[in-house]
Amino acid sequence: MFENDGRGNGAQSLVRLRGHGLELAGDFTGPADGPVVVLLHGGGQTRQSWRSAPDKLAGAGFLAARLDARGHGDSDWAPDADYSIDAFADDLRAVAEHLGRPLAIVGASLGGLTALIAAGENPTIACSALVLVDVAPWLDESGRGDIVRFMRIAARGFATLDEAADFLSRMVPHPRRAEFRHSVGRGLRKGADGRFYCRWDPAMMHGANLELMKGTPERFAEAAARLKAPTLLIRGADSNVLSRAHAQRFLGILPNAEYVEVSGVGHTVSGGDNEAFEAAVVRFLRRHL
């Protein structure tokens, strides 16, 4: 269970939850009795990618729970290299059962697809609200291919932190170089060969796993059509992963869903213009929780 560590609102501490046979790492920020908002990062990211979002949610009275997905960050790597969408969704179901409270979920990319399956397929979790961040059942293959190529290159590691910062800034532009380099340093692990590696299991890049993570558009669309929770879709206006046409197609099968487009950012909306993104999330959750 996420429990307040006695330091009051804004407290953060590493906790470990038993997922689907693995230990998942996470932390929380905000009042222990506030509505729970679970933040699920994208593939190849960690819970640190949410940056200032937990503090903004805590300030609005929510308990923000950031989780590292299996094979990412401080969570266990899957010994059987199972990184299917079903495995991620089962982990989320286990977390929901462990917490024993309805969850509002903010899911970016892979995190959003995970939430779609867990909230839209049996056994469904108790989902009080859902925010999908630049993801829908239909994605542009060119943009998805760019992400896969990016992760394959990153899996080779980096000789120096500067090299890593230069490469990773192409995915998440950051106006303050020194601050970004520092955050990159905290998010990497140093291998026995002296190179710096992103903190995710390279087994995710095996061809079979990539297909299992992707799932099928038809499956995600059917899950989306069964959603009962208030839903918000946030798209980066410059995204090459989720086109405006595919976003509108999603809204066609879930006509009560809300839609926000954040200008000046691409697929990594939550790592780009945080102020606009976070304000949209807080406004939506305040209306529905």
N, C-alpha and C positions, 0 to 999 in steps of 0.2 A: 504494500500500500504506500502511496505517496503520503508522507507525513511531514508536517512543519517541523523544522529542526530547532525552533525556538528563537530564531533571529527575526521573526516577523515578516511582513510583506517584503517581497523582493529577495527572499532567501533562496539560495540554490545549493543543492547538495546532490552528489551522485547517488543514485539508487539503482538497484538491480531487481528486475522482475523476471519471473520465469515465463518465457514465451512458449512456443510450440517445441519444447524439448531443449531450448537454449536459454541462456541468461541474456536479457536485453538491458542495456544501460540507458539511463535517462536522468533528468533533473527537473525540478519544478521551480516556479517563481510565482509568488502571489499568495493570497489568503487561502488557508487550507479548506475553508468552508465555501469558497467561491465555486461557480460553475467550472467544470474541468474542460479545458481546451487543449487537445493533444495536437502537437505539431509534428508532422511526418515529412521528412526531407526527401529529396529526389535521389535517384540512383547515383552512386559515387560521391555523395555528400555525407555530412554528419549533422548531428543536431546543432553544431556550432554555426551552421549556415543561416540560422534564423536571426543571428545578430541581435538587434534591439527589440524584436517582436515580443519576446517574453515580458520585458519590462513594460511595454505599452499595454499589453493585455493585463498584467498585474495591476497597473495603475487604473484600469477600468473595472477592477474588482474580480477578475477571472484568475483561476489557478492554471497557469500555463505549464504544460508538461511536454518537454522536448524528449523525444525518443531517438536513439540510434537503432536503425533497422538491423536485422541480422546481417552479419558480414560487414558492418560499417562501424566506424568510430570505436567506442569502448564495448560494443556488444560482441557476443561470441560469433565466431565464424562457424558456418554449418559444416560439421564433419563429413557429411555426405554431399556437400556442395549443392544443396537444394536451395536455389534462389528463384523458385517459381513464384508466380503471383499468388498461388494457393498457399505457399509457405508464409509469405509476408502477411496475407490476410488472416491466416490461422494465428500468427503471432499477435496480431491486433485483437483478435477475438479473445485470446488468452489474457491480454492486458486489460481489456474491458471487463472480463469476468473477475480478474484480480482486484480491480478498483471498485467494482460493484456500484458504479454510478453512471448515469447517462453521460456520454462523451460528445462534445462538439469537436469536430476534426477539421484541421487545416492541412491539406495534403498537397504537396508540390510534386508534379511529375509522377514518378513511381509511387510516391506517398499518396497522391490523389487516386491513382488506379487501385492501390491497396485498399483505400477507404471505400471506393465504389463497390469492390467485391465484398468486403466485410459488412457493409451497410445494405447492400442490395441483393445478396444471395444468402440462402439459408446455410448455417444458422446466422441470422442477422444480429448485429450488435445493437445496443440501445444508443442510437445516434440522435442527439438533440439538434444538431445543425452541422452542415457540411460546407466547407469552402474548398473548391478545386482550384489549384493554382497552375494555370497554363497547361491544362491537361483535359482531355475529353476522350470519348471512345475512339474517335478518329484523329490520327496524328499525321503530319506531313512526313513522308519517308525521308526526304532530303535532310530535314532538320534532325530527325532521329538518327540518321546515318552520321551526321556531324558529331553528335554526342558519343556514339559508339567509337568513332575514330579518335575522338578526344580522349576517351577513357582508355583505349588501347595504348595510346602514346604515353599517357600518364602512368600506366601500369609498369612501364619500363623503369620508372624512377628518375630522379634528378641528381646531378652531381653536387649542386649547391642550392641553398635556399633562394638565392637571387634567380637562378635558372627556373626554379619551381614557381616563384612569384610571377616572373615574366610569362610563363606558359599559362598558369591558371588565371591570370588577369584577362586573358582572351575570352574566357568563359564568364567571369564575373568582373566586369570593369569596376575599378575602385578609384575615386579621385585622390585619395591620400596614400601615396606609395609606401611610406614607412609603416603606416598602420596596417596596410594590407599585407606587407611582408611579415609583420609580427604575427598576424592572424594565421597566415599560411604556415609559419613555423610551428605554431601550436597544433595545427591540424595534420602534420606529417609525422611519420615514424622513420627512424633511422635504421636501415637494415644492416646486417652483418657485413655487407660489402661496402658500407660507408655511404651508400646512396640514400636519398630521401624519397619515401614512398607515401602515396595517399593512403589514408587509413580505411581501406576497404579490401575485401578478399578478391584477388585477381581471378579467382575461379569464376566470378560472375561474368567474365568476359568470354568464357567458353561458348561456342556457338549454340549448344543446346540450351544453356541457361538464358541466353539473350532471347531466344524464342519463347521460353517459358515465362520470362518476366513480361514479355510483350503481351501475351494473351491474344485474343482476337477482338476486333471492333464489335462484332455481333454480341459477344459475351458481355462486354462492358456496356453496350447500349441497352441490353436487356436488364442488366443490374441497375443502370441509371433510371430506367423507366419504372422500376419498383421502389425507388427512393421515397420515403415518407417524410424525411426531415427537410426543413427549409434549406435551400441550397443556393450558394453563390459561386459563380464562375468568374475568376479573375484572369484576364489575358494580358500579356505584354504586347503592346501595340506593334513592336518590331519583331515579334516571335516568328521564327521559321519552323517551329515545331507544331504549334497550334494556329492554324489559319483562322481568319475571321469567318470564313465560310463554314469551317468545321465547328467553330464555337456556336454559330447560329443553328447549325444542324442539331447540336446538343440541346439548345434551348427549344427546338421544335419538339423533342420527345419529352422534355420536362418544362412545359410552358410556364409554370409558376416560379421557376428558378430566376434569380437575379443575375445581372451581368455588369461587370466593371472592366473597362479597358484602361490600363495604365500606360501613359505615353512615355516615350523615350527609353523604354526597356524592352528586352527580348524575353527569352524563355526563363531566365533566372530572375523572375519578377521580385521574389522576396529578397534577393541579394542586390537588387538595383536601387530603384527609387523607393526606399523603405518607407518614407513618410507617407506617400500616397497609398502604398500598398497596405500598411498597417492601419491607416485611418479608415480605409474601406472595410477591412476585416472587423475592426472594433465597432464601427457603425452597424454593420450587419449583425454581429453577435449581440449587441445591446438591444436590438429590436426583437430578437427571437429567443433570448435566454432569460 
